[in-house]
Amino acid sequence: MQVGAQAMADRYMYFPILGVLTALVWSGAAAVAHWPRARLPLAFAAVAALGALAFGTARQVPAWKNSITLYERSIAAGEDNAAVRYLLAVAFQAAGRPVPEVVAQYQQALKHRPDYMTQLAVITLTHGRIDEARQLIEASIRAEPNNANLHQNLGAFFVRLNRPDDAVPHFEQALRLSPKLASAHLELGQIRLKQNRVEEGRAHYEARARAEPWNADALADYGIILANLQRPAEARPFLERALWIQPGHPCARQML
């Protein structure tokens, strides 16, 4: 059964197939009732069908051993696409497979989906291949210049290199493209507070808290900033809401 990008989605047939199987069973029973001599041939046919199904199941079971075997089976069956390669790379990474094997799968995914460069960049950055990581992220931005998350990723890359001045333009561009991108507000807020540009930092923390009204950390962080600025009346609602969402939030509880 075709479902979206999936070539075959067997699970969607589990329930509908019951009607077909029920009809077959009842038809067989009716045939035996009308033609008793058909009992033996039908019995042999049923046994043969069950044997064939059992054989097919035995062949399929090893593919479901884990995610790696499943995705490798999909590729071997001809379903070689970006999603499968990406998921196989993630499975390799989770299983602790060597980095070159993980990277090879991401590179295969890139042949189908250039926007997967970011995931590959994260791996290369984690293993100290800084120049390669930057080239990948910049290439992904060239492919999708209006993708706010990619600009956010490049800004985070520069933060990790302790180059906040290079990071700021990318966070600002991310917010121009997506004004409610909470992660970019958080990054800019942290940078501005470290630069002692308190009001700018406060504004970004406020924007983050309002963009994520169900994020206890975002609410508590902004409440703490207001409290430190000697604005307790404004801080209290944010701290109380943080505790309402997460009753055991330590920072919010301490500030109240």
GISUL-V720785 format. One record per residue. RES is the residue in one letter. PHI is phi in whole degrees, 0 to 359 (none if undefined). D_FIRST is the distance of its C-alpha to the first C-alpha in Angstrom with 1 decimal. Layout:
RES/PHI/D_FIRST
RES/PHI/D_FIRST
This chain:
M/none/0.0
Q/281/3.8
V/224/6.4
G/58/9.9
A/279/11.3
Q/280/8.8
A/291/7.6
M/221/5.3
A/234/5.6
D/300/6.5
R/298/8.9
Y/284/7.2
M/260/7.3
Y/303/10.9
F/280/12.6
P/301/11.1
I/291/11.5
L/300/15.1
G/297/16.0
V/295/15.0
L/295/17.0
T/299/19.8
A/298/20.2
L/296/20.4
V/297/23.0
W/296/25.0
S/296/25.0
G/296/26.3
A/298/28.9
A/294/30.0
A/295/30.3
V/295/32.4
A/296/34.6
H/274/35.3
W/231/35.6
P/305/37.0
R/293/37.2
A/279/33.4
R/301/33.3
L/293/33.8
P/300/31.4
L/293/28.6
A/297/29.6
F/298/29.4
A/297/26.0
A/295/24.7
V/297/26.3
A/297/24.9
A/295/21.3
L/296/21.9
G/297/23.5
A/296/20.7
L/294/18.3
A/296/21.0
F/296/21.4
G/297/17.8
T/296/18.0
A/299/21.3
R/287/20.0
Q/276/17.2
V/305/19.7
P/302/21.9
A/292/19.2
W/262/18.9
K/300/22.7
N/201/22.8
S/297/21.3
I/296/23.1
T/295/21.8
L/294/18.2
Y/289/18.5
E/295/20.7
R/295/18.2
S/298/15.5
I/294/18.3
A/296/19.4
A/277/16.0
G/105/16.4
E/267/14.7
D/265/18.2
N/220/18.2
A/299/20.4
A/297/18.4
V/294/18.1
R/296/21.7
Y/296/22.9
L/295/21.3
L/293/22.9
A/298/26.1
V/298/26.1
A/295/25.5
F/301/28.3
Q/298/30.5
A/295/30.0
A/275/30.8
G/76/34.0
R/292/33.2
P/305/35.7
V/305/35.7
P/303/35.4
E/292/32.1
V/296/30.7
V/299/32.1
A/300/30.7
Q/289/27.1
Y/298/27.9
Q/295/29.5
Q/294/26.4
A/297/24.5
L/298/27.3
K/297/26.6
H/260/23.4
R/224/24.6
P/300/28.4
D/287/28.3
Y/279/27.6
M/301/31.3
T/298/32.3
Q/298/30.7
L/294/32.3
A/297/35.6
V/300/35.6
I/294/35.5
T/296/38.2
L/293/40.3
T/300/40.0
H/259/41.5
G/79/44.3
R/268/43.1
I/294/44.2
D/298/44.7
E/295/41.3
A/297/39.6
R/296/41.5
Q/298/40.6
L/294/36.9
I/294/37.1
E/296/39.3
A/294/36.9
S/293/34.0
I/291/36.3
R/297/37.2
A/287/33.5
E/223/33.0
P/295/36.6
N/258/35.5
N/267/33.5
A/298/35.7
N/295/34.1
L/291/35.0
H/295/38.6
Q/300/38.6
N/297/37.5
L/291/40.3
G/298/42.8
A/296/41.8
F/299/42.3
F/291/45.9
V/299/46.6
R/297/45.7
L/273/48.2
N/60/50.8
R/233/50.9
P/298/50.5
D/296/52.2
D/283/49.5
A/284/46.8
V/305/48.1
P/301/47.3
H/285/43.6
F/294/43.4
E/294/45.2
Q/293/42.8
A/300/39.8
L/285/41.5
R/295/42.2
L/280/38.6
S/217/37.5
P/302/40.6
K/257/39.0
L/288/37.7
A/298/39.2
S/297/39.2
A/291/41.2
H/298/43.7
L/297/44.1
E/298/44.8
L/293/47.3
G/299/48.9
Q/295/49.6
I/297/51.0
R/294/53.2
L/294/54.6
K/294/55.5
Q/274/57.2
N/65/59.1
R/262/57.7
V/298/57.2
E/296/56.6
E/294/53.8
G/298/52.2
R/300/52.6
A/298/50.9
H/289/47.8
Y/294/47.6
E/295/47.9
A/298/45.2
R/295/42.9
A/297/43.8
R/282/43.1
A/283/39.8
E/233/38.7
P/293/40.4
W/252/38.5
N/263/39.4
A/299/42.4
D/295/43.4
A/298/43.5
L/293/45.6
A/295/47.9
D/300/48.4
Y/291/49.5
G/299/51.7
I/294/53.4
I/298/54.2
L/297/55.7
A/297/57.7
N/292/59.0
L/271/60.1
Q/62/62.1
R/236/59.9
P/297/59.3
A/296/58.8
E/284/55.9
A/289/54.5
R/305/54.5
P/301/51.6
F/289/49.3
L/293/50.4
E/293/50.2
R/294/46.6
A/301/45.6
L/289/47.1
W/294/45.5
I/286/42.0
Q/228/43.0
P/305/46.1
G/264/47.0
H/299/46.8
P/294/50.0
C/293/51.0
A/297/50.7
R/295/52.6
Q/294/55.3
M/287/55.9
L/270/56.4
